């Protein structure tokens, strides 16, 4: 095989390898950030957890778990509008994720918007979500 042909064939292979390495590295970093955020939340550093979940979202913005857990952190801090924004994103990405509706219902009620809270609770019930989400970390996230 000529040097030019080997070079031409080698470029796509090298690009595939590079993309795979970067993907694995991104996933590894995401998992690390999620673990750090959980540790911060467990230690009572809810604001630190919120920020670290945000870092994880920057790396993999298509993952609902970081948005959901960041929303749960904001609920604990009584920042209902920020929690609601993240839960809106979760529901946009995974409309059949009942637990997201359940948490968003809490946000609405905390803001005095009972009707929307009731609507979200009805959606959560229809989707088979738990009545109470006592530990957001233990929620089964949709694929």
C-alpha positions in Angstrom: 0.0 0.0 0.0 1.3 3.4 -0.8 2.2 5.9 1.9 -0.6 8.3 0.7 -3.2 5.6 0.9 -2.1 4.5 4.3 -2.2 8.2 5.4 -5.7 8.6 4.0 -7.0 5.4 5.7 -5.2 6.3 9.0 -6.9 9.7 9.4 -10.4 8.4 9.9 -9.2 5.7 12.2 -7.3 8.2 14.3 -10.4 10.4 14.4 -12.5 7.6 15.6 -10.0 6.7 18.3 -9.8 10.3 19.4 -13.6 10.6 19.6 -13.8 7.4 21.7 -11.1 8.6 24.0 -12.7 12.0 24.5 -16.1 10.3 25.1 -14.7 8.0 27.7 -12.9 10.8 29.4 -16.0 12.9 29.5 -18.1 10.1 30.9 -15.4 9.5 33.6 -15.3 13.2 34.5 -19.1 13.2 34.7 -19.2 10.3 37.0 -16.5 11.9 39.2 -18.4 15.2 39.4 -21.7 13.4 40.3 -19.9 11.5 43.1 -18.4 14.8 44.3 -21.8 16.5 44.3 -23.4 13.6 46.2 -20.7 13.8 48.8 -21.2 17.5 49.2 -25.0 17.0 49.5 -24.5 14.2 52.1 -22.2 16.5 54.1 -24.8 19.3 54.1 -23.1 21.5 51.6 -26.2 21.8 49.4 -25.0 24.9 47.6 -21.7 23.2 46.7 -23.7 20.2 45.4 -25.8 22.5 43.3 -22.6 24.0 41.7 -21.0 20.6 41.1 -24.2 19.2 39.5 -24.0 22.3 37.2 -20.4 21.3 36.3 -21.6 17.8 35.4 -24.4 19.3 33.3 -21.8 21.3 31.3 -20.0 18.1 30.5 -23.0 16.0 29.6 -26.1 18.3 29.1 -28.2 15.4 27.9 -28.3 13.5 31.2 -31.4 13.9 33.3 -29.9 12.7 36.6 -27.8 15.8 37.1 -30.7 18.2 36.3 -33.0 16.2 38.6 -30.5 16.1 41.5 -29.6 19.8 41.1 -33.4 20.6 41.2 -33.6 18.5 44.4 -30.7 20.5 45.9 -32.5 23.8 45.0 -35.7 22.5 46.6 -33.7 22.0 49.9 -32.4 25.6 49.6 -36.0 26.8 48.9 -35.0 28.2 45.5 -38.1 27.0 43.8 -37.7 28.9 40.6 -34.3 27.4 39.8 -35.6 23.9 40.7 -38.5 24.4 38.4 -36.3 25.4 35.5 -34.2 22.2 35.9 -37.3 20.0 36.3 -38.8 21.6 33.2 -35.7 20.5 31.3 -35.9 17.0 32.8 -39.5 16.7 31.7 -38.7 18.1 28.2 -36.0 15.4 27.8 -37.9 12.5 29.5 -41.7 13.3 29.5 -42.5 9.9 31.1 -40.3 10.5 34.2 -43.0 10.7 36.8 -40.7 11.6 39.7 -39.8 14.9 37.9 -43.5 15.8 37.8 -43.7 14.9 41.5 -40.8 17.3 42.4 -42.1 20.0 40.2 -45.5 19.7 42.0 -43.6 20.5 45.2 -42.1 23.6 43.5 -45.5 24.8 42.4 -47.1 24.3 45.8 -44.2 26.1 47.6 -44.9 29.1 45.3 -48.7 28.9 46.0 -49.6 27.5 42.6 -51.9 24.7 43.8 -53.6 24.0 40.5 -50.4 23.4 38.6 -49.1 21.3 41.5 -52.2 19.2 41.4 -51.8 18.7 37.6 -48.2 17.6 38.1 -49.2 15.2 40.9 -51.9 13.7 38.6 -49.2 13.2 35.9 -46.9 11.7 38.4 -49.6 9.3 39.5 -50.5 8.4 36.0 -46.8 7.6 35.3 -46.5 5.4 38.5 -44.2 7.7 40.5 -43.8 7.3 44.2 -46.1 9.5 46.3 -43.2 10.9 48.2 -39.5 11.2 47.1 -37.6 11.1 50.3 -34.2 10.5 48.8 -33.7 11.8 45.2 -30.4 9.9 45.0 -32.3 6.6 45.1 -34.7 7.5 42.2 -34.4 5.2 39.2 -33.5 7.5 36.3 -34.9 6.7 32.9 -32.4 5.8 30.1 
